[in-house]
Amino acid sequence: MELRQLRYFVTVAEEANFTRAAAKLHLAQPGLSAQIRQLERELGQPLLDRSSRSVTLTPVGAAVLPLARAALAAAGQITHTVDEFTGLLRGQVRVGLVSGAAIDELDVASVLADFHQDHPQVAISLTEDTSDRMLAAVAHGELDIAMVGLTGAELDPSIGVDVVLETGIVAAVAAGDTDFGPELGLAELCKHPLICLPPGTGLRGQLERACAAADVVPDIAFEAAAPPLLLRLAARGLGVAVVPTLRPGDAAAFGVRQVEITPELRGQLALTWRADRPTAPASKVLLGQLRIALTTQWKKPTP
């Protein structure tokens, strides 16, 4: 029995499909199937039921799966412990970034480049996705660090959270639109076609929770993953954009005017990670560097 065979078995069990597991492991499917069959011969029992389109665990496989995960985690911890003694960082760090977060205020590329220059034996993978999907990936161990927008919903207790930015949420309308005053109530806002981030993002979650609490339904006319596109659509009069608080210069540059929403809505951007188990040294160092970068490049949360 080899550790790689256990890793193959765990991946197939999690994907419930040999084709997807092979792609994730960067292996040819026949080779993956052969390794799993060899593991089953060594154990003397089938671990996977292949009789249907979706691969499922046999009773023996279900009993073995948590032990296989524990064995892989223990093997990884041995490497991490040795690296801590030698001062060497190696391995891989998987980072998730909420869509639209790589803005001028945070140069993510520079942080990652500096980390790679200092620790060239650490591979970095970067994923951009919605907050909901990345929080699930952190909880399942598929991402080591994720920068997400918080929706206000209760988080998995296994996830550590460090709020690094808090901002208001406002409406943006075309600069020449005189139908709106300096403030707009939530109920009145929802009577207009809205231009918003997609479901699963922190800002969208905050809006939906506020609307549910006020018993109103938002009319989402357009969705886009990046706030600048929302502003461009609003500037053309296609609706009211719901975006983070704008700097005066940004509003003018995009051709929009900022309108306060009442009652006030707040958005939060946070770094998240698995807090219920030891963090790999490389992930721990990169997490620290991201915190420093956020502290120096962004202002502290406003009251």
N, C-alpha and C positions, 0 to 999 in steps of 0.2 A: 504494500500500500504506500502510495506517494502523496505528498501534499498537493501536487498539481492535480492528481486525480480527485482529491477531495474538493479542490476549488472548482473543477469541472462539474462535479456532481452538484455542488451548491448552486452554481450558476444555472444549470439545467432546471433544477428544482424551482428556482426563483423565476425563471423565464417561462417555465411550463412549455418549452418548445425548443427542440434541438437547433433549428435554424437560427432563431434569435440568439440562443446561447453561444453558438459557434461564432456569429458575427460579433458579439460582445467580447469574446475571448480572442478574436482574430485567428480563428482556427478553421480548417476545412471541416465540414459537418461529418464526413465519414471518419476522419481521424478522431473527432470528439466522441462519436458513437462507439468507436473501438476502445477508447480509453475507459469509458463508462462500463462497457461489457467486461473489460479486464478487471476492473474494480469489483464488479458483481461476482465474477468467478473466484476472485481471491477471498471474498467474504462468504461465498457459498449461498447467497440469497439475492433475488432481484430487488433492486432499490427503486426502480421506476416502472410504471405501468405504461406501456406504449400502445395499448390496444385501441385508443381513440386519438383524435386529431390533437388533443391537448394532452401533453405528458403529465401524469400525476404520480404522486408518491405511493408506493406500496406501504403496508403497515411497518415493514422493516425499514424502508426508506424514511418514513416519518419519524421513526425513533432515532435513526442515525443522523438526520439532518442537523439538529442542535449540537450534537457531538462534533460533527464535521466543522461547523462554524466555530465552535470553541477551540478546536485544534488549530484552525487557521489563524484565529485571533492570538492564540498563545505563541504560535510560530512568529507572527508579526511582532509581538511584544518582545521576543528575544532579540530580534534585530534592532528594535528601537532602543532597548536597554544597552546593548553593545555600542550603538551609535552615540548615545549620551555620554558614555565613558570616554569614547575616543574623540568626541567633539565633531563628529562627521554627520552631516545631514545628507540623506539620500532617500530614494523612493519616489513617491508621486503625491502631489497635492491636487485635489479636484475642487475647483472653485466655481461657485455659481454667482451670477450677477443679474439682478433684476433688470428687465428690459428698460432702456432709457437712462440707467444710472451712470453710465460712462459719459458724464458731462464735463464741462470745463472745470468745475470746482474740484473734481477728483480725477486725476490722471492715473487710472488703473493700470494702463500699459507701463507707465514708469515704475510703479510700485512692483509689478511683477518682473519687469526687466532688472531692477536693482536686486531683487531677491534671487533671480536666476544667476546674475553675475556673482553674487556672494556664495551661492550654493549650486554650482553647475551640475551636480549629480542628482538634483531633484527635478523630476519632470513635472510640468504644470499643465493642467488641462482647464480650460475656461468654457463655461456654459452660460448662455443667456436665455432666461426663461421667465415665466410668471412666478410670483412669490409663492403661491400655493403649491405648485409643482416642485419648486426647489426646497421648500420646507419638508415636503414628503420625501424628497431625495436625501436630505440631511438625516431625517429620522430613520430611513432605511439603510443608511451607510453608503449611499451612492455619491454623495458630495461630502467633502470635509469641512468646507466653509461656504456660506452663502450670504450675500448681501441682499436683503429682501425688504419690501415694504410691508409693514404690519397692518393687518386689516382690523385689528381690535378683537378678533376672535381668540379664544383660548388656545394656547400652543401646547404641543406634545410636551409633557414634563421632562422628557429626555433631552430637550433642546435648550442649550444655553443662548442667552440673548443679551446683546449690548447695543442699546439704542445710541446711534451716532449722529443722527440728525432729526430734528423735529421742525416742521414747517406748517404754515397755514395752508388751507385748500380754498381756492377762490374760483370765481367764474370769470371768463375772459370773453369779451364781445368785440365785434368790429369797432375800430376806433371812431368811426363816424356814426355809429348807431346811437340815436338819442332816446331810444325807448327805455333805457335802463338808468336808474339812479346810481348812487354810490353803494347801495346795499340791495340785497335781493334775498327774500325769505326762501327757505327750502321748499315750501309748498309751491310758491310762485315759480321758483327755478324749474321744478319738475313739469310745469306746464309748457316749457319750451323744449324744442329738440336739442338734446345734449350731445356733446362730442367728448368722449371719455376714453380712458385706458380700458383694456379688455378685462373680462372677468378673471379673477385669480390674482390681480395686482392689488397692492396695498391701498392705493387711492380709490380704486373702484370698490373695494371692500368697505372702506370707511364711508363712502357715499351710500352704498346699499344698506348698511347697518343704520345710518342716520335716517334714511327714507323709511325703512321698516319701522323704526321707533316712532316716526311721525305719521305712520299709516298713509304714506304717499308712494306713488309708483313713478320712477324716473322714466322719461321717454328718451331712450338711447338711440340716436339717429346714426352716429358714426363712431367707430372704434379704431384706435391706432395704438401701437405699442410705445411710441415716443412722444413726449409732450410737445416738442417743436412742431410736429405734424398737426397735432390738435390745434395749436395756435394758428397755423396757416389756414386750416379749414374755417376756424372762427373768423379770421380776418376777412375771408371771402363771404361772410354772412350766411354760412351753412348751418349755424346753430350756436349754442353757448358752450364753450369749452370749460371743462372742470379740470383744473391744473393746480400744481403747487404755487404758492405765492410768488409773484413776479417782481423782479427789480424794475424800477421805472424805465431804465434804458432798454431792457428786454421787451417790455410791453410796446414801447414805441417802435423798436426795430421790427417787431412782428406785425405791427399795424393793428394792435388790439388795445382795449382798455380794461383794466382790472376792476371787478365788482366784488365787494365782500359778500360772503354768504352768511346768513344768520338763521339759526344759531351757528356759531363758529365751528368749522370742521378742522381737524388737525391730522397731518400725515406724519408717519415715523418711518425712518430708514434704519435698519439694524443689521449688525453682523450676527450670524447664527452658526452654531456648531453642536455636535453631540457632547453633552456635558456629563453623561452618566457612565462614561468609560474613559480610560486614559487616552489623551490626545497624542498622536504621533509627533515626534519632535519637529519634523519639517512643517507640519500643519500649525503647530504651536508658534513657531517662529514667524511664519507668514501672517498668522492672525495678529500677532503683536505688531508687526510692521504696518498692517492695514489700519489698526487702531491709531497708531502714531500718525499715519498719513491723514486719516480723517480728522484727527484732532488739530493738526496744523493747517490743513487746507480748507476745512469748513469751520464756520463759527459754531460755538456751543448752542444747544437748543435754546430757543427764545421762549420767554414765559408766555 
